[in-house]
Amino acid sequence: MQAAVELRGLRKVFEVRERAAGLRAAIRALYAPSTRAVVAVDEVSFRIERGERVAFIGPNGAGKSTTIKMLCGILHPTAGEAQVLSFVPWKQRTQLSFHVGTVFGQRSQLYYQLPAADTFDLLCHVYEQERAQFAQRRDQLIEAFGVGPHLYKPVRQLSLGERMRCELVASLLHAPEILLLDEPTIGLDVSAKAVIRQLVREQAERHGRTLLLTSHDTADMEQVCERVIVIHHGRVLLDQSVQSLRSSYIKRKRLTIETVEAQPRVELVGVTVLRRVPHRVELEIDLTVAPVESVIGALLLKVRVRDLTVEDPPMDEIVQAIYDSAPRASDCSSAREAVDLRAPEDVELAS
C-alpha cells in the first residue's frame, strides 16, 4: 500500500540577508545586500504508513515547522522528494488540500471577528462539500469536541482552549485522511492540553486517520502517538516507537516506598534519595550500577515496607538525554559547517 507520507532527502535552504552593523554598512546593504545560506532542513527522509500516529519533535529551530510547511505545499524544498497521499505537495497543493487537515497552533484558520460557526459554513464551500453530509459531520464534531456553547461567539472572545477545539473541528470538517498538527497545545493550561490530546487521539483511532504531530510537550508525544521522530539541526536524529525510545534511553528508575518506620535509613550503592518525608522516601536508581531487583531486595531487608512503586523517569528527561547526545552543529559534515545553522525565524529573508 502507498505510504501516507514519504520523504526522500528533503532539504530546505533559505537565502538570508546579513544584518548590517552601523549606518554606512546599512546604506551599502540597500544597494548591494550580502546574503548567506541557512539550512533549515537537511536531507530528511522518513516514511509514515496510513493510520500511524507519529510525533515529530525537536528543539526550537530544528526544522519541524519548515518540514510541515513543505508537506502542506506552503514551501518549496531546495532539493529532495516528498509525497503525501501520493500527491507532490508543492506541485499539487490544491488537490492535496481536500485530503489533509492542518492546525498551526500559532496561526488561526478561524476568522477573528466572526463566530466559529460562520467559518465552518465557509469551509463547506471551500472544500466543495455536499451540504447535508457536511451538516451531519459538523454536528458530530461539535458534539465530540464540546464546542456547542462557543459556536456563536466571535472567535476573539474565546479562550485559547476553546479556540483550539474549534480549530480542530475546522480541520476535520472535510473528513481528511491525514492530520498535520503543528504545536496544537501551545500555550494551553494543563486541563485544556489533556482534553485536546484525548480528542485528537480518539479522532485518529476512530477514523483511522494518519497523524503527524509536532510539539515541545513530551506528554503530547506519550499520550497521543505511537512513534516518534526526533529532528535536530535539520536532520533526523532517531526514529523509534515511543516504547522503544523509553527502553533505549532509560538509565534510571524512580522508586517510591512507604514504610512503617517514620525515618527509614536508605543507604545503598547506586541509589540517590530524591525526597524524604515521614514514612515515605522517593529514590532514584542508577541502573548501570544496581538492578532494580537487587535494590528492592536490599530495602526489604532494611525496612518494613507498606507500599512500593517503580516508575520510569519523566519523558522530558529522556528527550533531553537524546538532545544532549546529539552532535553539535560544529561536529556536522563539512557541507553543513559552511553555513549558519540558526533557525530561519531568527534571520531576515532575502528578497
C-alpha positions in Angstrom: 0.0 0.0 0.0 1.2 3.5 -0.8 2.5 5.3 2.3 0.6 8.3 3.7 3.8 10.4 3.9 7.2 9.6 2.3 10.2 11.9 2.3 13.5 11.2 0.5 16.4 13.6 1.0 14.2 16.6 1.7 16.2 19.8 2.1 15.4 23.4 2.5 17.9 26.2 2.4 16.9 29.8 3.0 18.9 32.7 1.5 19.0 35.3 4.2 20.2 38.9 4.3 23.2 39.7 6.5 22.3 42.3 9.2 24.4 45.4 8.7 26.2 47.0 11.6 26.4 50.8 11.5 24.8 53.4 9.3 27.4 53.2 6.5 27.0 49.4 6.2 23.2 49.7 6.3 23.2 52.2 3.4 25.6 50.0 1.4 23.4 46.9 2.1 20.4 48.8 0.5 22.2 48.6 -2.9 24.4 45.5 -2.5 22.9 43.3 0.1 25.1 40.5 1.4 23.4 37.1 1.8 24.2 33.7 3.2 22.7 30.3 3.3 20.8 29.0 6.3 20.0 25.3 6.3 16.6 24.6 7.9 16.0 21.0 6.8 18.9 18.8 5.7 18.4 15.5 3.9 15.4 14.4 5.9 14.0 11.0 4.9 11.2 9.0 6.6 8.0 7.1 5.8 4.7 7.2 7.6 2.2 4.4 6.9 -1.5 5.1 6.7 -3.2 5.2 10.1 0.1 5.8 12.1 0.3 8.4 14.8 3.7 10.0 14.7 5.3 12.7 16.9 7.8 14.9 15.2 9.8 16.6 17.9 12.9 18.7 18.3 14.2 21.9 19.9 13.5 25.3 18.5 15.0 25.8 15.1 15.3 22.1 14.5 13.3 22.2 11.2 9.9 20.8 12.4 7.6 23.6 11.2 9.6 24.0 7.9 9.1 20.3 7.2 5.4 20.5 7.9 5.0 23.6 5.6 6.7 21.7 2.8 4.4 18.7 3.4 1.4 21.1 3.1 2.8 22.7 -0.1 3.3 26.1 1.5 7.1 25.9 1.0 9.0 24.5 -1.9 12.1 22.4 -1.0 15.5 23.2 -2.2 16.1 19.6 -3.0 14.7 16.1 -2.4 11.3 14.5 -2.9 8.1 14.1 -0.9 4.7 12.6 -1.4 1.7 13.0 0.8 -1.2 10.6 -0.1 0.5 10.2 -3.5 0.5 13.9 -4.1 3.6 16.1 -4.5 2.6 18.9 -2.1 4.2 21.9 -3.8 3.0 20.8 -7.2 -0.5 19.6 -6.3 -1.3 21.7 -3.3 -5.0 22.3 -4.3 -5.7 18.6 -4.8 -3.9 17.7 -1.6 -5.8 20.2 0.5 -9.0 18.2 0.1 -7.4 15.3 1.8 -5.3 17.0 4.6 -6.3 18.8 7.7 -3.9 21.2 9.3 -3.7 23.1 12.6 -0.9 25.6 13.3 -1.0 26.4 17.0 0.3 29.9 16.4 -1.8 30.8 13.4 -5.6 30.6 13.2 -7.8 29.5 10.3 -10.8 31.0 12.0 -11.9 34.5 11.3 -11.1 36.6 14.3 -14.1 38.9 14.3 -16.7 36.2 13.3 -18.2 33.3 15.2 -16.6 29.9 14.5 -20.0 28.7 13.1 -19.5 31.2 10.2 -16.1 29.8 9.4 -17.4 26.3 9.4 -20.1 27.2 6.9 -17.5 28.9 4.7 -15.3 25.8 4.8 -18.3 23.8 3.5 -18.0 25.8 0.3 -14.2 25.9 0.2 -14.0 22.1 0.3 -17.0 21.7 -2.0 -18.9 19.6 0.5 -22.4 18.3 -0.1 -24.5 20.3 2.3 -26.4 17.6 4.1 -23.4 15.4 4.6 -21.3 18.3 5.8 -24.0 19.4 8.3 -24.1 15.9 9.7 -20.3 15.7 10.1 -20.2 19.2 11.6 -22.8 18.4 14.2 -21.0 15.2 15.2 -17.7 17.1 15.6 -19.3 19.9 17.5 -20.7 17.3 20.0 -17.5 15.3 20.2 -15.3 18.4 20.9 -17.9 20.1 23.1 -17.8 23.4 21.3 -21.6 23.9 21.1 -21.7 26.7 23.7 -19.0 28.6 21.8 -20.2 28.4 18.3 -21.8 31.8 18.0 -19.3 33.9 20.0 -16.8 35.9 18.0 -13.5 34.0 17.9 -11.8 36.9 19.6 -13.9 36.3 22.7 -12.9 32.6 23.1 -10.3 31.3 25.5 -7.2 29.7 23.9 -8.5 26.2 24.8 -11.9 26.9 23.3 -10.4 28.3 20.1 -8.1 25.3 19.7 -11.0 22.9 19.9 -12.8 25.0 17.2 -9.6 24.9 15.1 -9.5 21.1 15.3 -13.2 20.9 14.3 -12.4 23.2 11.3 -9.5 20.9 10.3 -11.7 17.8 10.4 -14.9 19.1 8.6 -13.9 17.8 5.2 -13.0 14.3 6.6 -9.3 14.5 5.8 -7.2 11.3 5.6 -4.2 12.9 7.4 -3.8 15.5 10.1 -0.8 17.7 10.2 -0.7 19.4 13.6 2.0 21.9 14.4 2.1 22.8 18.2 -1.7 22.3 18.7 -1.4 22.6 22.5 1.0 25.5 22.7 0.0 28.0 25.4 -2.8 25.8 26.9 -3.2 25.1 30.6 -2.8 21.5 31.8 -6.5 20.6 31.7 -7.0 22.1 28.2 -4.0 20.1 27.0 -5.4 16.9 28.4 -8.7 17.5 26.6 -7.1 18.3 23.2 -4.8 15.2 23.5 -7.8 12.9 24.2 -9.9 14.4 21.4 -7.1 14.2 18.8 -6.3 10.6 19.7 -9.9 9.5 19.7 -10.5 11.0 16.2 -7.4 9.4 14.8 -8.2 5.9 16.2 -11.9 6.0 15.4 -11.5 7.0 11.8 -8.0 5.5 11.0 -6.5 8.9 10.3 -2.8 9.3 9.9 -1.4 11.9 12.3 1.9 13.9 12.3 2.2 16.0 15.4 4.9 18.5 16.3 5.2 19.6 19.9 7.6 20.7 22.6 5.4 19.0 25.2 6.5 15.4 25.7 3.1 14.4 27.1 1.6 15.1 23.7 4.0 12.5 22.3 3.4 10.0 25.0 -0.4 10.2 25.2 -1.3 10.7 21.5 1.4 9.0 19.4 2.8 5.5 19.0 6.0 6.5 17.2 8.5 9.4 17.5 10.8 11.0 15.0 13.4 13.3 16.6 14.9 16.1 14.4 18.0 18.1 15.4 19.8 20.7 13.4 17.6 19.9 10.4 18.5 16.2 10.4 16.6 13.1 11.7 18.3 12.1 14.9 16.3 9.0 15.6 13.1 7.2 14.6 11.6 4.8 17.0 8.4 3.7 18.7 7.6 5.6 21.9 8.0 2.4 23.9 11.4 1.6 22.2 12.5 5.1 22.9 11.8 4.7 26.6 13.6 1.3 26.8 16.6 2.6 24.9 17.2 5.7 26.9 16.1 4.8 30.4 19.2 4.5 32.6 17.4 5.3 35.8 14.2 4.3 37.6 12.2 6.1 40.3 11.3 4.1 43.3 8.8 5.3 46.0 8.4 3.4 49.2 6.0 3.9 52.1 7.4 2.4 55.3 6.4 1.5 58.9 9.4 3.4 60.2 8.9 7.2 60.3 12.6 7.9 59.2 13.9 4.8 57.4 17.7 4.6 56.7 18.2 4.0 53.0 21.9 4.0 52.1 22.6 1.8 49.1 25.1 1.9 46.2 23.7 3.4 43.1 20.6 4.8 44.9 20.0 8.5 45.4 17.4 9.9 47.8 15.3 12.5 45.9 12.8 13.3 48.7 12.1 12.2 52.2 9.1 12.8 54.4 7.9 10.8 57.4 7.0 7.2 56.3 7.8 8.0 52.7 11.0 8.1 50.6 11.5 8.8 46.9 14.6 7.2 45.4 16.4 7.2 42.0 18.2 4.1 41.0 21.2 4.2 38.6 20.6 1.1 36.5 24.2 1.0 35.3 25.2 0.4 39.0 22.4 -1.5 40.6 19.5 -3.5 39.1 16.0 -2.7 40.4 15.5 -6.2 41.8 18.7 -6.0 43.9 17.7 -2.6 45.3 14.2 -3.8 46.3 15.6 -6.9 47.9 18.1 -4.9 49.9 15.4 -2.5 51.0 13.1 -5.3 52.2 15.9 -6.4 54.5 16.4 -2.9 55.9 12.9 -1.5 56.4 9.3 -2.7 56.8 7.6 -1.7 53.5 3.8 -0.8 53.4 3.8 0.1 49.7 6.2 0.3 46.8 6.0 1.8 43.3 8.6 1.7 40.5 8.3 4.3 37.7 10.3 5.4 34.6 11.7 9.0 34.7 9.6 11.7 33.0 9.7 11.6 29.2 11.2 15.2 29.3 14.4 13.8 30.8 14.6 11.0 28.2 14.2 13.5 25.3 16.7 15.8 26.9 19.2 12.9 27.0 18.6 12.4 23.3 19.4 16.1 22.6 22.4 16.0 24.8 23.8 13.0 22.9 23.2 14.6 19.5 26.2 16.0 17.6 26.6 19.8 17.8 26.3 21.9 14.6 30.1 22.3 14.7 30.5 18.5 14.6 28.4 18.0 11.5 29.6 17.4 8.0 31.8 20.0 6.2 29.0 20.9 3.9 26.9 22.0 6.9 29.8 23.7 8.5 29.9 26.1 5.6 26.5 27.7 6.5 24.9 29.3 9.5 22.7 26.8 11.4 20.4 29.3 13.2 16.6 28.9 12.7 15.2 30.9 9.8 12.9 32.7 12.2 16.0 34.4 13.7 17.2 36.0 10.5 15.7 38.2 7.8 14.9 36.5 4.5 16.5 38.0 1.4 14.1 39.4 -1.1 
